[in-house]
Amino acid sequence: MPVRHAVPGDAVALARVHVHTWQAAYAGLIPQDYLDSLDPAQREPGWRQWLEGIRPPGAILVWADGTAPPVGFVAIQPSRDPGAEAGEITAIYLLPAYQGTGAGRELMTAAVDHLTAAGFRRATLWVLATNVRARRFYEAAGWLPDGASKVDSSRGFPLDEVRYSRGLTPQGLRPTAP
């Protein structure tokens, strides 16, 4: 499996993956002028800082085929939701050319395994309510909407999000009821 922990040297590739997947995945779902303004070069310093500062149980795992730069990533950490005793997948993105190849499933499996090994018994993630493709992907991986929702206006426009969750078993791969 070509999943590994990200290193600071991956910052340029991860900034590129982040921007290009946003532009592809969110076209028609969020304002196009915002998507057009995204620039990997502007995102790279933030990625470098994030990679240098991440501490367990948080992690950024990347999918990289051999020695090629990463083409996808998953970011995991303790839940950001107040009072939640859960791990959270804060992002999972894969360049469009690699979608449908199984790489996304490998990233998801690695993230669930990581959260399970870190001792979490439950995991959550947030997804745009209108992102039907992502929601199908999560549901196929054993995630279910748990009834929580929020509006994120941090980018200057509202993003309606719903929370998905799943239980984690010691084996990590078999979901339990959220």
Secondary structure, DSSP 8 states (H G I E B T S, - for coil): --EEE--GGGHHHHHHHHHHHHHHHTBTTB-HHHHHH--HHHHHHHHHHHHHH--TT-EEEEE--TTS---EEEEEEE--STT--SEEEEEEEE-GGGTTTTHHHHHHHHHHHHHHHTT-SEEEEEEETT-HHHHHHHHHTT-EEEEEEEEE-TTSS-EEEEEEEEE--TTSSS-B--
